[in-house]
Amino acid sequence: MIKVAMMLLFMPSFLFASDIGIIGVYGGKIGDDFVYKAKGTSLEDSGGFYGIYAQYVGAEKYQGNIFIYKSDDINYGKLSGWHFNFDRYFSAGEKTKYSAGLAAEDINVKINALNKISGLALFKADKTVNIYLFRGGVNYKSEWKKIDFSIMPYAGIAVSDLDGYVATDPLGPAPYVKTDISQKSGYCAAGANITLKPYRFAEFQFKYGEYFRHENKIRNANLSFNFFLSRNFGLSYRYKKINLDLEKVKNDISYHMLGLVFAFGI
């Protein structure tokens, strides 16, 4: 307990302040499982993964963050993208705030397997998935045994815009076929964000969202943990899993990353 007290004593004042900026660099591993439903073709691989994260929290009235990432060669191609969200809070009581926000996700996948898949002389895929979420919710914040916690359930609407194609050329006389897999759909959305801050120098956050429309579903889960070691620097862990189950393709993407974060008061 003495160590904790000393750590709190030398913690930077901005960790207790309202306006905070955070920048982090990450490296880790990503797994990608891609299925083209029309032909039953599937690819599964993993590889190196790198990203940069930035967040700004302003006076407990709003927050915004962005994460930009890319992979090494995976499934005979490249994966890159970014994720952004912004939330605005409106007072509804001492411990409760209403929230309104938006989130956007951009995922780019380029595959060129040539003759590396059994039974095919060529397999190519080029797709971009853009997901936009507009949400409203209630943020409840309190403290339990020196652990600050908040929970924000939300509901909203989402739009998924898949743009791309899949090209296959089977061995033998079968013809080369290029298929447009583009699809744009609207979804109902629901989810929750949970944040725990034990002793204020560590932060644990879990986010889950699900978008659903008929048989199409998108699931998005995020887990992060930050632990500050000094006045400005801390260690961070991030995990994410996104599942796209659409009409023509299914794609499971998950990653684990470790990073170094720099925090500063504004």
N, C-alpha and C positions, 0 to 999 in steps of 0.2 A: 504493500500500500504506500510505503514511503517513496518507492521508485516511481509509482504512478503520480504521486503528488509533485515530485521533482520534475517529472516530465511535463506535467501540466504547467508548472511554474515557468518553464522555459519555452513553452509552445508559443508561436507567434500570435500576436494579438489579432491578426486578421482571421484566424480560425474561429474566433468568437465574434468577428465582425459580420456585417450584413453583406458587403460586396466582396466577392472572392473570384479570382481568376485561376484556372488550372490548365496547364499544358502537359501532355504526356507523350512519350514515344514508346512503342511496343514492338515486340517480336514474339513469334510463336509458331503454331502449327494449325493448319486448316484441313478439314476433310470435306470432300465434295462427292455426292452420290447423285448422278444424273440419269434419268430414265426417259427415253423417247417412247411413249405408249403405243404409237401406231405400229412400230416394228418390234417392240419388245426389247430394244437395244438399251443396254445399261452400261454405265461407266462409273467406277469407284476408285478414288485415289486420294492421297494426302500429300502435303508439301509445306514448305516454309511460308510464313505469313507475316506481314509488316504493316504498321499503321501509326497514325498520329491523331491525338485527341485534344480537343480544346473545349473548355466550358467557362461560362460566365454566370454568376449568380448575383442578382441585384436586389439588395434590400428586402429580401424575402417577398418581393412583388413579382419577380419573373426569373426565369432561368433559360439558357439556351446552350446547346452543345452540338458538336459535329465530330465525326470520326471518319477518317479517310484511310483506305486500306488497299493492298494489292498482294497477290500471291506469287510464289515461284511457279515453275511449270507444274501443272496439275491436270490430270485427265487429258494429256496431250494438248494443253492450251494454257490460257491465262484467265484469272479471275480478279476483278477489281471492283471498287465501288465506294460508296460513302453513305453515311446515315446522319440525319439531322433532326433535332426536335427543339421546340420552343414551347414554354408554358407561361401563361400569365395568371397570377393569383389575385383573387378579390376577397376581401375580408368578409367573414360571415359569423365571426365570434372569436373568443379568446384563443381557442385551439383549432378552429375550423376555418378553412378557406375554400371558396369555389375556385375552379380552375378551368381555363380554356386554352387549347393548344393545338399544335399541328406537328406532324412528323413526316419525314420523307426518306425514302430508301431508294438507292440506285445500285443495281447489281449488273455487272457486265461479264459475260462469259463467252470466250472464243475458243473453239475446239477444232483441231485439224488432225484427225487420227490416221489419215491416209489408209494404209493397208494393215494397221496394227490391231484391228478387231477381227476376230474369227468370223469367216463367212462374208466379209466385206472387203472390196477393193478400195473403198473410200468411205469415210464418215466425217462430216463437218457440221458444226453447229455454231451459230452466231446469234446470241440473244442478249437483249437488254430488258431488265425488269425494273420498272419504276412503280413505287408504292407510295401513295399519299394518304395520310390519315388526319381527319379533323375530329377532335374529341372535346368532351366536357366532362368534368368530374368534381369530386369533393376531396379535399386534402385535409386529413385529420392528423394533428401533430401533438405529441405529449411526451412525458418522461416516465420511465419506470426503472427504479434502482440505478440511477445515474446513467441510464441508457436513453438517449433521445431517439424517438422513433416516429415515423410518419407512414401513413398508408393512403394511397390515392386510387380508389376504384374509378373507372371511367367507362364511357360508352360513346360511340360516334359512328361515323361513316368513313369508308376507305375506298380508294380507287386503285386497281392494279392494272398497269399497262405493260403487256408483254409484246415486244417487237423483235422479230428475228425469223430465222429459217433453220431447217435441218436438211442436209443433203446426204444421200446414201447411194452407193454403187455396189450392188451385190456381185460376188464372183460369178463368172459365167456370162450367159447372154442377157441376163436381166438388165433392164435399162437404168441409167443414172436418173435419180428422182430428187428434185429439190422441192421441199414442202414449206409453205409459209405457216409458221406457228403463232403468228401475231394474235393477240387476244386482249381485249379491254373489258373489264368488268367492275361493277360497283359491289361493295360489300357492307354488311353490318359489322360493327366492331365492338369488342368489349375486352377489358383487361384491368390490370392493377399494377401499381408501383409501390414497393415497400422499401423503406430506408431505415437502417439502424446505425446509430452513432454512439458506441460505447466510449465514455470518457472524452469524447470530442476530438481525439487524435486518430481515430479509425472510423472508417465508413464502409458499411456493407449495404449493397442495393440489389434488389431483385425486381425485374420487370417481366411481365408476361402479357401478350396480346394475341387475340385470335380474331381473324376476319373470315366471315363465312357467307356463302351464297350458293344455294342448291348443293351440288356435290363438290364445288370448288372450295378449297380452304387454304388459308395461309396462317401459320402459327409462328410466333416470334418470341423467343425467350432470351433474356439477358441477365447475367450475373456479374457483379463487379465488387472488388474489395480494395480499398486504399488504406495504407498504414503509413503515417508520417514519422520519419526518423529524426528529423532536424527541423530547423526553422522554416526551411523552404522545400525540402525534398522528401519524397516518400516512395514507397514501393506500391505497385498496383497489379492486380490480376483481373483479367476480363475473359468471360466466356459468353459465347452467343450460339444459338441454334435457330435456324430459320427453315421452315418446311413449306415448300410450295407444291400444292397438289392441285394442278390445273387440268384443263380439258385434254391437252395434248402432251404435256410434259409433267414430270414430277422431279423435284430437286430438293435434296436435303443438304444443307450447308452448316457446318459447325466449326468453331475455332476456340482454341485456348491461347491466351497471350499473357506474358509478363512484361511489365514496363516500369519506367522511372518517370515520376510526375514532379512537376515544379509548381508550387502554389504561391500566390502573391496577393496582397491586399490592394484594393483599388479605391 
